[in-house]
Amino acid sequence: MRPVKVAYILPNVESGGTERHVFALARRIDRSRFDLSLITTAGGGSLHDDFAALLPVTVFGDPRKGRRFRTGPLEQLRTIARAARLLRRDRPDIVHAYLPAANVIGPVAARLAGVPRVIVSKRALADYKRLYPFLRRVEPLGNRLADVILVNSDAVRRDVERTETHWEGKFRKIYNGVAPLDPWTPGAVEAFRVREGLPLGSPVIVCVSNFYPYKGHAELVEAAAQVARRFPAATFLLVGRDSGTLEATRRIARSRGIERSVRFLGSRTDVPDLLRASDLFVHPSREEGFSNAVLEAMSAGLPVVAFEVGGNAEAVEHGVTGLLAPARDHAALAAAMEELLADADRRKSMGEAGRKRACGSFSVNRMVAEMEAMYGSLAGEGR
């Protein structure tokens, strides 16, 4: 039989957790069994060239820059019509949409084009919908038209059940997956820290998260100010692009007198190296479906401190691979960081447990195998 044709639909391919997830999947999926393509409905982005090297990419807009979601119904209707024409020409067996806007555009365009099977992926909690009332009203249409609603955690499934309609009998769960990350020798860690100008022998805490309002950078900086009183040599590395709250976070750091302790590194291509050179990973997000960044930190052997929101408790075993703090409680977040910074042996044992958990329960090979099985099952049903 010919390979199963799968068309991914995303708003754009700026570097974020979902986009990196799709890229990891596209890199590893069995191309003798699956013929992949990608449509982006709101521009390209920083990962465009990486995707284009793997599979055919069609960009609606500027390939170099992704746009924010636009709520105008007329623009969305034009996008749907254009996507439907493209799908009718390419005739995929499956359309797999990711992220809220694409979860509407993709299913409507797919059904207009006669695509046999449609998947929508839900990867975040529904709090974002407060800012997009139009999207909140139309997103259930994507659920109605989809054959599968794919979730990446039990927390996301419960949230969809609570806030959306037309999901009955359609859920499938596939946890995110990460590749194993070989640890560095102490010498390699020291050499990297010297190159980066990081203090030797002092704690380094890293956070990898784009600066969206819900990502909790304000709480992190407030917690960092508390940690700095007990560990004045500690350095906080904040990795991620500005998505609206970077300058506000800088102002908080200045107002708390810790601007020298907090480094804003922007987007980085060497995140694995930053993880391996750090002592602790902190994830202050106020809401979370299931964090790739947390899994990547675990695969690097870092203990994780995070708020107990969304799917974090499904990834982090409290007291085993890290510590969970009550949501939005920056004092509790700081206390958890201080507890681990004061105990190197505990950090090491938690990091080793996290690496084992990430490479077992949340391996990228497991994720890809489950995706392939789902695609194969749907394509067989469709044919």
N, C-alpha and C positions, 0 to 999 in steps of 0.2 A: 504494500500500500504506500501511497505517497505520504510525505511528512504532513503532520497536522499543522495547519497554518494558524498562528496566533498573532493577533494584532493588539499591541498595547496602546492604550490611550492615556496620556498624562497632560496636565496643563502646560508644564514646561519641564526642563531638565536642569534647573539650578541645583546646586549641591545641597541636598537635604536627606533625611533618613529614608523617605520613600523612594526617592530617585536612586540613591545608592543601593537600596534593596533590589530594585528592578534591574539595575546594572549588574549586580552580583548574580542575579538569576540568569540574565541573558548571557553572561560569560560562561556559565557552567552547564546550562541545559543541553541535552543531547540533540545536536543539530541534525543528526541523521533521522531523528524522529519528529523534530519540531522545526518549522520554518517561521522565523520571527520577523516582525516589523514593528515600527513605532510611529505613532502620530502624536505631535504635541500641539495643543489647541491655542496656546497663548504665548508663543515664542519658544526659543531654545534655552540656552543658558550655559553655565560653565562646564557641564558634562556633555555638551552636544558632540564634540569631536570624539570623545570616548565611545559614546553610543554609536556614532556613525561608522566607527571602525569595526563594529560588531554586526550591525544589521541595517537594513534600509530605514531611513528616518525622514519623515515628512513634517516640516515645521510650518505652522500657520503663524507667520510673523517673522521677526528677526531671529535668525539662528543663534546669534551671540548673546541674546538677552531675553530672559523670561519676563512676562508681565504679571502683575497682580490680577487676581480674579476680578472680572468686571461683571456687574449684575444686570446690565442692560438686556432686556429680553430680545430686542431686535438683533443685537450683536450675537447673542447665543443662537438664535434661529439661523443666522447666516453660517455660523460655525458648524451647526448640526447639518445643514444642507451640504456644505463642502465636505465634511467628514463622510456623509452618506454616499456621496458620489465616489469618493476614494475607495470606500469599502466595497461598493458595488463593483468597482473595477477590479479590485484585488481579490475579492471573494474569500476572505478568511473563514476558517471553521469556527474560530472563537475570537471574540473581542473581550479583552481583559482591561477594565478601566481602573485607574487609581486616582484617589483624591476627589474631594466633593464635586467640583465643577465637572470634571471628566466623568464622574459617576452618574451624571445626568446626560451630558452630551453624548457619551459613548453608547449607552443603551438605546437612546432614541435613534441615533444615526445607524446603529447596527440593525435595529428592527426595520427601519426604512429600507436598508440595503439588503435585507433578507439573510443576515448572518444567522447560522443555526443556533449558536450558543453564546451567552453573554455572562460575564462575571463582573461584579462590582466589588471593590476592596474597601473595607472600612478599617482604618488604622489609627483613628484618634477618637477622643471623646467629643461630645456634641457641643461643648461650650462655645466653640467658634461661631455657631449659628446665630448667636445674639447679634453679631455684627452684619449678618447677611440674611435678612428676613426673606428676600426673594428665594435664595437658595434653600432656606428652611422649608418653604412651601413646596418647592418642586423636587427636592431630593427623593421623596418617597416614590416619585414616578420611575426613577432609575431602579429602585427595588422591585417595583411591579414588573418591569420589563426584563429583569435579570433572571437567569436560571440559578445562579449561585451568589450568595452574599458571603464573601470571604472575609473573615476576621482574623486578627493576629493575637488575640487574647480573649479570655473569658470576660474580662472587664469591658472590652469593646462590644462583645456580643450583648451583654446586659444593658449597655448604654443604648445600643440600637433598639433593643426591645422596649426600652423605656421611652425613647424620644421619636421613633419613626414607625412607619406602617409598611405593610406588604412584605414582611420578612418571613412569614410562617413557612417552615419546612425548607428554607433555603440556605441555612447557615452551614459553612464549613470553616474549620479553624486550622490554620497553619501558622505556627510560631515563626517569627523571624529567625534567621540563621546567620552565623558569623564564621569566618575562617579562623583556624588556630593561628596564634601569633607567638612565635618562638621568643622566649625571654632573652634579655641581654645579659652579658657578664657585667660585673661591677665596673670593669674598665671601660666598656662601651657606654654605660650610663654616664660615667664621669666625663668621657670625651664629648658626649653630646651636650651635657650641661655646660661644659666650658665653651663650646661653640655658641650656645644660646645665651651665654652670660648668666646662667642660673647658679645660685650659691651651692657650693659643695658641702655636703654634710648637713644641710638644712632641709626641712620638709617642703615638698612641692605638691600642690594640690591642683588638679586639672579638671576643667569643665568643658565639654564639647557640646555646643548647642548654639544654633542661630538665635539672634537677639529679637525674638518675638515677645510680645507682652506676657504671654502665659508661661514662658519658660523660666520665670522666677529669678532672673538675675538680680533684681533688687533685694530679694531675700538672701541670696548668696553673698552679696557684698555686705549686707548688715551682719550676716553670720561671720564673714571674714574679719570684720572689725572686732568682733568678740574674740575670735581665735587669735588674732594678732596680739592681744593683750597677754595671753599666756605663751604664745609661740611667736615672738616678734620677728624671727628670721624666716617665717613661713612665706612662701611665694605662691600666689594663686594665678594660674594660667587660664584665661577665658578665650576659648577658640570658637570662632563662628562669625558669619557675616552679619552686618547690620540689617535687621528687618523691622526697625522702628524704635528700639529701646536702647541702642548702644550709648548715645550721648547722655541719656538720663542715668544710665548705670555708671558712667564715668563721673557724673556730678555727685552721685552718692558716695563713690569712693573718695573723691576730693573732700567732700563735707565730713567724712569720718576720719580723714587724715591718713588714709592707707593707700594713696595713689601709687606709692612706690612698691607696695606689696602686691598689687593687682596689675597684671599685664594683659592687655587686650591685643591678641595676636591676629585677629581677623580670620579669614579662611586660610586653611593650611592644607597642603597636600601630603604632609608627613605626620598626620595624626597618630598612626601606629608608633612612630618614634617618640612623640610627645608622651604617649601613654606609658611606654616602656621606661621612660626616664623619670616618671613621676612616682609618688608614694601613695597617693590616694585619689580616687575619682569621686566627684560630687555632682549630683544631678538634682537641681532645685526646682524642676518643672512643677507647676501647680496642677497640671493635668497631663495625662500621658496614656496613650493607648498601649504601646509596648515598645520600649525604647531600644533602637539599634545601638545608640551610643553606650547604654549600660552594658549590653552584651559584648560590645567591642572592648570595653574596659575590663570586663571579667575575663575575656579571652587573653588579655595582656597580663593577667595575674594581679589586677588591682582590686583591693576591697572597695566597695561602693557605699557611699552615703547618699540617700535620696529621700524625698518625701514619699509617704505611703499613699500614693494616688494611682488610679487606673491599674495598669498591668505591672507596675513596679514590684508588687509583692509576688507576682508569678515568676519574675526573673530573679529577684534578690531574696535569698533566704535570710531572714533577719537573724542576726547573731551567728550566722554560718559563713555567708559570703559577703556580708556587709551589714549596715544598720539602716533602719527606716525610721523617719521622724514624722510627726504629725504634719499634715499639709499646711503650708504657709507659716509654720512656726520657726522663724529664723534662729531663735534662741536654742530650740531643740536640735536644729540642724548643726549649729555651732558646737553644742555639747557632744553630739555624735562624732563630729570631726575631731574634737579635742580628745575624746576617749580613745580613738584609734591612733592619733598622732603620738599619744603618750605610751603606746605599747607596740613596739616594732614586731615582736614575736606574733602578736595577735593579727597585725596587718598581714604578715607573711602567711599565716595559716588560712586566713580568710581569702587572700589572693589566690592561694593554691586551690582552695575549694571552689572559688569562682571560676578559675580556669578549667577545672575538671567539669563543672556544670555546663559552662559555655560550650566546651568541645564535645560534650555528650548530648545533653537534652536540646541544645540550641545550635547544633552544628549546621553549617551551610549545606553540607551534603544531604543531611536529613531534610532540610527545607526544600532543596531542589528535587529530591526524590518524591516528596509529597506533592509538589506542584506538578511534576510530570505525570504522576498517577492521576491527579485530578483532571488535567488536560486530556489524557488518554481516555479516561472514562467518559468525559463529556463529548469528546469527538466521536467515540463509538456510539453513544446515544444519538448524537446529531445525524450520523450517517445511517 
